[in-house]
Amino acid sequence: MANARRRGFTLIELMVVIVILGIIGTIGFYYATKDVEPARWESARTEMTEVHRAVLHWSLANNNEFPESLDVIADDFPAGKVPHDPFTKEPYVYERTEDGFTLTCLGKDGVEGGTNKEDRDIVFDQRGQMLPEDE
């Protein structure tokens, strides 16, 4: 048995495989997460559409007045809770105006404006979504 060969991998071979798997995992992670923010933006727009509808429905039932806050429409949503901004996890910014209301999400960057899709503001008023001037 002196000539019996040992079978198995050397430490170097195992390290090379681990490095290759790490590189593949990093590339996969990058491509899996690069579209998360635009998806959050679309989610916010969809949720805000539902909030807009609920506010208009409430208005029709209340002499065409708009609510002072979104709390009054909470029962229109699952779990009795109005959806929140997916970027900040805070309620969407709702303001009653002289002739209606505005509902705002400032996007990922949290400031007005933005050139990237995920940074663009989403603003609704009593007529619907207000599109930026460049669209």
C-alpha positions in Angstrom: 0.0 0.0 0.0 3.0 2.3 -0.1 2.0 3.3 -3.7 -1.6 4.1 -2.8 -2.6 7.5 -4.1 -4.5 9.8 -1.9 -7.6 11.2 -3.6 -9.1 14.7 -2.9 -8.5 18.3 -3.6 -5.6 20.4 -2.5 -6.1 23.6 -0.5 -5.1 25.7 -3.5 -7.8 24.0 -5.7 -10.4 24.6 -3.0 -9.4 28.2 -2.7 -9.6 28.8 -6.5 -13.1 27.3 -6.5 -14.2 29.5 -3.6 -12.9 32.6 -5.3 -14.6 31.8 -8.6 -17.9 31.2 -6.7 -17.5 34.5 -4.9 -17.0 36.3 -8.2 -20.1 34.6 -9.7 -22.1 35.4 -6.6 -21.1 39.1 -6.7 -22.1 39.4 -10.3 -25.4 37.7 -9.7 -26.2 39.9 -6.7 -25.5 43.1 -8.7 -27.9 42.1 -11.5 -30.5 40.9 -9.0 -30.5 44.2 -7.1 -30.0 46.9 -9.7 -33.7 47.2 -10.5 -34.9 47.5 -6.9 -35.2 51.3 -6.8 -37.1 51.7 -10.0 -39.5 49.0 -8.8 -40.0 50.9 -5.5 -40.9 54.0 -7.6 -43.5 52.1 -9.6 -44.9 50.6 -6.4 -45.2 54.1 -4.9 -47.0 55.4 -8.0 -49.4 52.5 -8.0 -50.1 52.9 -4.3 -50.6 56.6 -4.7 -53.2 55.9 -7.4 -55.1 53.8 -5.0 -54.9 56.5 -2.3 -56.0 59.1 -4.8 -59.1 57.0 -5.7 -59.9 56.6 -2.0 -59.7 60.3 -1.4 -62.0 61.0 -4.3 -64.4 58.4 -3.2 -64.5 59.9 0.3 -65.0 63.4 -1.2 -68.0 62.2 -3.2 -69.6 60.9 0.0 -68.8 64.1 1.9 -70.3 67.0 -0.2 -67.2 67.2 -2.4 -65.0 68.2 0.4 -61.5 66.7 0.8 -60.3 65.2 4.1 -58.0 67.0 6.4 -55.8 63.9 6.6 -55.5 60.4 5.1 -56.6 58.8 8.4 -60.2 58.9 7.4 -59.7 56.6 4.4 -57.7 54.0 6.3 -60.6 51.5 6.2 -60.4 51.4 2.4 -57.1 49.6 2.6 -56.0 46.1 3.9 -55.3 46.0 7.6 -57.0 49.4 7.9 -53.8 51.2 7.1 -53.0 53.7 4.3 -50.0 52.7 2.3 -46.7 54.4 3.1 -43.8 55.7 0.9 -41.6 52.7 0.1 -38.5 54.9 0.3 -39.0 56.5 3.7 -41.5 54.1 5.2 -43.4 57.3 6.3 -46.9 58.3 5.1 -47.1 60.0 1.7 -47.2 63.7 2.0 -50.9 64.8 1.9 -51.9 68.5 1.9 -55.3 69.9 1.5 -55.3 73.0 -0.7 -57.7 75.7 -1.4 -59.3 73.9 -4.3 -58.4 70.3 -3.6 -55.3 68.4 -2.4 -51.8 67.2 -3.3 -50.3 63.9 -2.6 -46.6 63.7 -2.9 -43.7 61.2 -2.9 -40.2 62.7 -3.4 -38.6 59.5 -4.7 -35.4 57.8 -3.5 -33.4 61.0 -3.0 -36.1 62.6 -0.8 -35.7 66.1 -2.4 -37.8 67.8 -5.1 -36.9 67.1 -8.7 -34.6 64.4 -9.9 -33.4 63.1 -13.2 -33.2 59.4 -12.6 -36.6 57.5 -12.5 -36.2 56.5 -8.9 -35.4 60.1 -7.9 -38.4 61.7 -9.7 -41.2 63.1 -7.7 -44.7 61.6 -7.9 -47.4 64.2 -7.4 -51.1 63.8 -7.5 -53.8 66.4 -7.1 -57.6 66.1 -7.3 -57.4 65.7 -11.1 -54.8 62.9 -11.1 -51.1 62.5 -11.5 -49.3 65.6 -12.3 -46.5 64.8 -14.9 -43.2 66.7 -14.9 -42.8 69.4 -17.6 -40.3 67.3 -19.5 -42.7 64.4 -20.1 
